[in-house]
């Protein structure tokens, strides 16, 4: 329990933000460790003041920190209280997308990062013992894209699932989180490029992409890691030329364009 010192002596003085940070750190630890479940109520403000033995200003500052991180929701009113939000990949991805916007990062920079990750993931999946199961799952995700091929926005979302899952199947959780951050941005680029250009139907371009996905699944199933990596690197290079030819040149352009 965090106990707030209401007085100080000599050099025993603590900074004004130390107590809120301590409360936030303790609650954050409980949330990310799973000791506090998603949707669980932490109680109302007076209960939390008693629980932590701190002043209301310190508690409120701690709650503001956690709310800004997306880890809690503070509900106002008679039936209100503090509710836990377990962190998920999408929350992290959106935060990363905002940071990329704030820094005005070129879309080419984002796409290049994804192009470094995915071919390596394809190699790892192709040499894994579960490659046949992985190939079957990738084929199902390709089929899901085919079902919405005439809806650019739905296609962009379905396409992003394929790319995220390819990296997840490689088994490295850190890479999966990074890939999901990048996909939050690139999915918007896919949706933008899928929009009809001067009346021209872009479905043929999307169909070519799905054929490449089918080829990748076949290489993975056959256990051809070198071929899978080389093929997917070339695919990413070609798709990159199409995406980067669009009007949106930076991440902030793309978010406004979507």
TORTITI-204149 format. One record per residue (C-alpha): residue in three letters; x, y, z. Coordinates in nm, 2 decimals, m for minus. Layout:
<zafis>
(zafi "ALA"; (X; Y; Z));
...
</zafis>
This chain:
<zafis>
(zafi "UNK"; (0.00; 0.00; 0.00));
(zafi "UNK"; (0.12; 0.35; m0.08));
(zafi "UNK"; (0.11; 0.57; 0.23));
(zafi "UNK"; (0.13; 0.94; 0.18));
(zafi "UNK"; (0.35; 1.14; 0.40));
(zafi "UNK"; (0.16; 1.45; 0.52));
(zafi "UNK"; (0.47; 1.62; 0.66));
(zafi "UNK"; (0.84; 1.63; 0.59));
(zafi "UNK"; (1.16; 1.68; 0.79));
(zafi "UNK"; (1.49; 1.81; 0.67));
(zafi "UNK"; (1.61; 1.62; 0.37));
(zafi "UNK"; (1.32; 1.37; 0.39));
(zafi "UNK"; (1.12; 1.59; 0.14));
(zafi "UNK"; (0.95; 1.41; m0.15));
(zafi "UNK"; (0.86; 1.56; m0.48));
(zafi "UNK"; (0.49; 1.66; m0.55));
(zafi "UNK"; (0.45; 1.40; m0.82));
(zafi "UNK"; (0.61; 1.11; m0.63));
(zafi "UNK"; (0.30; 0.98; m0.45));
(zafi "UNK"; (0.07; 0.99; m0.76));
(zafi "UNK"; (0.35; 0.80; m0.95));
(zafi "UNK"; (0.37; 0.54; m0.67));
(zafi "UNK"; (0.00; 0.48; m0.68));
(zafi "UNK"; (0.00; 0.46; m1.06));
(zafi "UNK"; (0.30; 0.22; m1.05));
(zafi "UNK"; (0.12; m0.01; m0.81));
(zafi "UNK"; (m0.21; m0.02; m1.00));
(zafi "UNK"; (m0.03; m0.06; m1.33));
(zafi "UNK"; (0.16; m0.36; m1.19));
(zafi "UNK"; (m0.16; m0.52; m1.08));
(zafi "UNK"; (m0.33; m0.46; m1.42));
(zafi "UNK"; (m0.05; m0.58; m1.64));
(zafi "UNK"; (0.02; m0.88; m1.42));
(zafi "UNK"; (m0.34; m0.99; m1.46));
(zafi "UNK"; (m0.42; m0.96; m1.09));
(zafi "UNK"; (m0.68; m0.70; m1.19));
(zafi "UNK"; (m0.91; m0.83; m1.47));
(zafi "UNK"; (m1.04; m0.64; m1.77));
(zafi "UNK"; (m1.36; m0.47; m1.67));
(zafi "UNK"; (m1.30; m0.51; m1.30));
(zafi "UNK"; (m1.41; m0.22; m1.08));
(zafi "UNK"; (m1.15; m0.07; m0.85));
(zafi "UNK"; (m1.42; 0.11; m0.66));
(zafi "UNK"; (m1.51; 0.48; m0.62));
(zafi "UNK"; (m1.28; 0.76; m0.53));
(zafi "UNK"; (m1.34; 0.77; m0.15));
(zafi "UNK"; (m1.27; 0.39; m0.13));
(zafi "UNK"; (m0.94; 0.43; m0.32));
(zafi "UNK"; (m0.84; 0.72; m0.10));
(zafi "UNK"; (m0.88; 0.50; 0.21));
(zafi "UNK"; (m0.72; 0.20; 0.04));
(zafi "UNK"; (m0.40; 0.39; m0.05));
(zafi "UNK"; (m0.40; 0.62; 0.25));
(zafi "UNK"; (m0.34; 0.93; 0.03));
(zafi "UNK"; (m0.51; 1.26; m0.04));
(zafi "UNK"; (m0.77; 1.31; m0.31));
(zafi "UNK"; (m0.54; 1.53; m0.53));
(zafi "UNK"; (m0.27; 1.26; m0.52));
(zafi "UNK"; (m0.52; 0.99; m0.61));
(zafi "UNK"; (m0.68; 1.19; m0.89));
(zafi "UNK"; (m0.34; 1.26; m1.04));
(zafi "UNK"; (m0.25; 0.89; m1.03));
(zafi "UNK"; (m0.58; 0.81; m1.20));
(zafi "UNK"; (m0.52; 1.07; m1.47));
(zafi "UNK"; (m0.18; 0.90; m1.55));
(zafi "UNK"; (m0.34; 0.56; m1.59));
(zafi "UNK"; (m0.64; 0.69; m1.78));
(zafi "UNK"; (m0.40; 0.86; m2.03));
(zafi "UNK"; (m0.23; 0.52; m2.07));
(zafi "UNK"; (m0.56; 0.36; m2.15));
(zafi "UNK"; (m0.53; 0.13; m1.85));
(zafi "UNK"; (m0.84; 0.25; m1.66));
(zafi "UNK"; (m1.17; 0.43; m1.74));
(zafi "UNK"; (m1.30; 0.67; m1.48));
(zafi "UNK"; (m1.68; 0.68; m1.49));
(zafi "UNK"; (m1.85; 0.98; m1.34));
(zafi "UNK"; (m2.19; 1.00; m1.17));
(zafi "UNK"; (m2.37; 0.81; m0.90));
(zafi "UNK"; (m2.30; 0.47; m1.06));
(zafi "UNK"; (m1.95; 0.56; m1.16));
(zafi "UNK"; (m1.61; 0.44; m1.04));
(zafi "UNK"; (m1.27; 0.33; m1.18));
(zafi "UNK"; (m1.28; 0.03; m1.42));
(zafi "UNK"; (m0.97; m0.17; m1.54));
(zafi "UNK"; (m0.88; m0.19; m1.91));
(zafi "UNK"; (m0.63; m0.47; m1.98));
(zafi "UNK"; (m0.38; m0.34; m2.24));
(zafi "UNK"; (m0.40; m0.49; m2.59));
(zafi "UNK"; (m0.22; m0.47; m2.91));
(zafi "UNK"; (m0.46; m0.24; m3.08));
(zafi "UNK"; (m0.43; 0.02; m2.80));
(zafi "UNK"; (m0.05; 0.01; m2.84));
(zafi "UNK"; (m0.08; 0.03; m3.21));
(zafi "UNK"; (m0.29; 0.34; m3.20));
(zafi "UNK"; (m0.05; 0.51; m2.96));
(zafi "UNK"; (0.24; 0.43; m3.19));
(zafi "UNK"; (0.04; 0.57; m3.49));
(zafi "UNK"; (m0.01; 0.89; m3.30));
(zafi "UNK"; (0.36; 0.92; m3.22));
(zafi "UNK"; (0.44; 0.86; m3.59));
(zafi "UNK"; (0.19; 1.14; m3.68));
(zafi "UNK"; (0.34; 1.38; m3.43));
(zafi "UNK"; (0.69; 1.33; m3.57));
(zafi "UNK"; (0.56; 1.36; m3.93));
(zafi "UNK"; (0.72; 1.03; m4.02));
(zafi "UNK"; (0.73; 0.94; m4.39));
(zafi "UNK"; (0.50; 0.66; m4.49));
(zafi "UNK"; (0.80; 0.51; m4.68));
(zafi "UNK"; (0.98; 0.48; m4.34));
(zafi "UNK"; (0.69; 0.29; m4.19));
(zafi "UNK"; (0.66; 0.06; m4.48));
(zafi "UNK"; (1.03; m0.01; m4.50));
(zafi "UNK"; (1.02; m0.13; m4.13));
(zafi "UNK"; (0.74; m0.37; m4.21));
(zafi "UNK"; (0.92; m0.49; m4.52));
(zafi "UNK"; (1.22; m0.59; m4.30));
(zafi "UNK"; (1.01; m0.79; m4.06));
(zafi "UNK"; (0.77; m0.99; m4.27));
(zafi "UNK"; (1.01; m1.17; m4.50));
(zafi "UNK"; (1.20; m1.29; m4.20));
(zafi "UNK"; (0.88; m1.40; m4.04));
(zafi "UNK"; (0.80; m1.60; m4.36));
(zafi "UNK"; (1.13; m1.78; m4.34));
(zafi "UNK"; (1.07; m1.87; m3.97));
(zafi "UNK"; (0.72; m2.00; m4.04));
(zafi "UNK"; (0.83; m2.20; m4.34));
(zafi "UNK"; (1.10; m2.39; m4.14));
(zafi "UNK"; (0.87; m2.45; m3.84));
(zafi "UNK"; (0.71; m2.79; m3.76));
(zafi "UNK"; (0.37; m2.63; m3.77));
(zafi "UNK"; (0.42; m2.49; m4.12));
(zafi "UNK"; (0.13; m2.69; m4.27));
(zafi "UNK"; (m0.11; m2.56; m4.01));
(zafi "UNK"; (0.02; m2.21; m4.06));
(zafi "UNK"; (m0.02; m2.23; m4.43));
(zafi "UNK"; (m0.38; m2.35; m4.39));
(zafi "UNK"; (m0.45; m2.05; m4.16));
(zafi "UNK"; (m0.30; m1.81; m4.41));
(zafi "UNK"; (m0.51; m1.95; m4.69));
(zafi "UNK"; (m0.82; m1.89; m4.48));
(zafi "UNK"; (m0.72; m1.53; m4.42));
(zafi "UNK"; (m0.66; m1.49; m4.80));
(zafi "UNK"; (m1.01; m1.63; m4.86));
(zafi "UNK"; (m1.16; m1.38; m4.61));
(zafi "UNK"; (m1.00; m1.09; m4.81));
(zafi "UNK"; (m1.15; m1.23; m5.13));
(zafi "UNK"; (m1.49; m1.21; m4.98));
(zafi "UNK"; (m1.46; m0.83; m4.94));
(zafi "UNK"; (m1.24; m0.76; m5.24));
(zafi "UNK"; (m1.50; m0.51; m5.37));
(zafi "UNK"; (m1.51; m0.31; m5.04));
(zafi "UNK"; (m1.18; m0.11; m5.01));
(zafi "UNK"; (m1.21; m0.04; m4.64));
(zafi "UNK"; (m1.31; m0.39; m4.54));
(zafi "UNK"; (m1.04; m0.53; m4.77));
(zafi "UNK"; (m0.78; m0.30; m4.59));
(zafi "UNK"; (m0.88; m0.44; m4.25));
(zafi "UNK"; (m0.88; m0.80; m4.37));
(zafi "UNK"; (m0.55; m0.75; m4.54));
(zafi "UNK"; (m0.39; m0.62; m4.22));
(zafi "UNK"; (m0.51; m0.93; m4.03));
(zafi "UNK"; (m0.31; m1.15; m4.28));
(zafi "UNK"; (0.01; m0.95; m4.24));
(zafi "UNK"; (m0.02; m0.93; m3.86));
(zafi "UNK"; (m0.09; m1.30; m3.84));
(zafi "UNK"; (0.21; m1.39; m4.06));
(zafi "UNK"; (0.44; m1.23; m3.81));
(zafi "UNK"; (0.25; m1.38; m3.51));
(zafi "UNK"; (0.30; m1.73; m3.65));
(zafi "UNK"; (0.68; m1.68; m3.63));
(zafi "UNK"; (0.64; m1.70; m3.26));
(zafi "UNK"; (0.82; m1.39; m3.14));
(zafi "UNK"; (0.58; m1.17; m2.93));
(zafi "UNK"; (0.80; m0.86; m2.94));
(zafi "UNK"; (0.81; m0.87; m3.32));
(zafi "UNK"; (0.43; m0.93; m3.33));
(zafi "UNK"; (0.37; m0.61; m3.12));
(zafi "UNK"; (0.60; m0.41; m3.34));
(zafi "UNK"; (0.43; m0.54; m3.66));
(zafi "UNK"; (0.09; m0.46; m3.52));
(zafi "UNK"; (0.19; m0.10; m3.46));
(zafi "UNK"; (0.31; m0.07; m3.82));
(zafi "UNK"; (0.00; m0.25; m3.95));
(zafi "UNK"; (m0.23; 0.01; m3.79));
(zafi "UNK"; (m0.07; 0.27; m4.03));
(zafi "UNK"; (m0.02; 0.05; m4.33));
(zafi "UNK"; (m0.38; m0.08; m4.33));
(zafi "UNK"; (m0.49; 0.27; m4.39));
(zafi "UNK"; (m0.26; 0.29; m4.69));
(zafi "UNK"; (m0.40; m0.03; m4.83));
(zafi "UNK"; (m0.75; 0.11; m4.80));
(zafi "UNK"; (m0.65; 0.43; m4.96));
(zafi "UNK"; (m0.48; 0.26; m5.26));
(zafi "UNK"; (m0.78; 0.04; m5.30));
(zafi "UNK"; (m1.01; 0.33; m5.37));
(zafi "UNK"; (m1.10; 0.37; m5.74));
(zafi "UNK"; (m0.85; 0.60; m5.91));
(zafi "UNK"; (m1.01; 0.84; m6.16));
(zafi "UNK"; (m1.29; 0.59; m6.22));
(zafi "UNK"; (m1.05; 0.29; m6.26));
(zafi "UNK"; (m1.14; m0.03; m6.08));
(zafi "UNK"; (m0.85; m0.14; m5.85));
(zafi "UNK"; (m0.99; m0.49; m5.78));
(zafi "UNK"; (m0.73; m0.64; m6.02));
(zafi "UNK"; (m0.45; m0.50; m5.81));
(zafi "UNK"; (m0.60; m0.65; m5.50));
(zafi "UNK"; (m0.65; m0.98; m5.68));
(zafi "UNK"; (m0.28; m0.99; m5.77));
(zafi "UNK"; (m0.19; m0.94; m5.40));
(zafi "UNK"; (m0.41; m1.24; m5.31));
(zafi "UNK"; (m0.24; m1.46; m5.56));
(zafi "UNK"; (0.10; m1.36; m5.40));
(zafi "UNK"; (m0.04; m1.46; m5.06));
(zafi "UNK"; (m0.15; m1.80; m5.20));
(zafi "UNK"; (0.20; m1.85; m5.34));
(zafi "UNK"; (0.36; m1.77; m5.01));
(zafi "UNK"; (0.13; m2.02; m4.83));
(zafi "UNK"; (0.24; m2.28; m5.08));
(zafi "UNK"; (0.61; m2.21; m5.02));
(zafi "UNK"; (0.55; m2.22; m4.64));
(zafi "UNK"; (0.36; m2.55; m4.66));
(zafi "UNK"; (0.64; m2.70; m4.88));
(zafi "UNK"; (0.90; m2.61; m4.62));
(zafi "UNK"; (1.10; m2.37; m4.85));
(zafi "UNK"; (1.23; m2.10; m4.61));
(zafi "UNK"; (1.48; m1.94; m4.85));
(zafi "UNK"; (1.22; m1.92; m5.13));
(zafi "UNK"; (0.95; m1.79; m4.90));
(zafi "UNK"; (1.17; m1.51; m4.76));
(zafi "UNK"; (1.29; m1.41; m5.11));
(zafi "UNK"; (0.95; m1.42; m5.26));
(zafi "UNK"; (0.78; m1.22; m4.99));
(zafi "UNK"; (1.06; m0.96; m4.99));
(zafi "UNK"; (1.00; m0.90; m5.36));
(zafi "UNK"; (0.62; m0.89; m5.30));
(zafi "UNK"; (0.66; m0.63; m5.03));
(zafi "UNK"; (0.89; m0.42; m5.26));
(zafi "UNK"; (0.63; m0.43; m5.54));
(zafi "UNK"; (0.34; m0.34; m5.32));
(zafi "UNK"; (0.55; m0.06; m5.16));
(zafi "UNK"; (0.59; 0.11; m5.50));
(zafi "UNK"; (0.21; 0.11; m5.54));
(zafi "UNK"; (0.13; 0.23; m5.19));
(zafi "UNK"; (0.40; 0.50; m5.19));
(zafi "UNK"; (0.28; 0.64; m5.52));
(zafi "UNK"; (m0.04; 0.76; m5.35));
(zafi "UNK"; (m0.11; 1.12; m5.24));
(zafi "UNK"; (m0.04; 1.04; m4.87));
(zafi "UNK"; (0.34; 1.07; m4.82));
(zafi "UNK"; (0.35; 1.10; m4.44));
(zafi "UNK"; (0.17; 0.92; m4.17));
(zafi "UNK"; (m0.03; 1.23; m4.08));
(zafi "UNK"; (m0.13; 1.27; m4.45));
(zafi "UNK"; (m0.25; 0.92; m4.44));
(zafi "UNK"; (m0.46; 0.96; m4.13));
(zafi "UNK"; (m0.63; 1.26; m4.28));
(zafi "UNK"; (m0.68; 1.08; m4.61));
(zafi "UNK"; (m0.85; 0.78; m4.45));
</zafis>
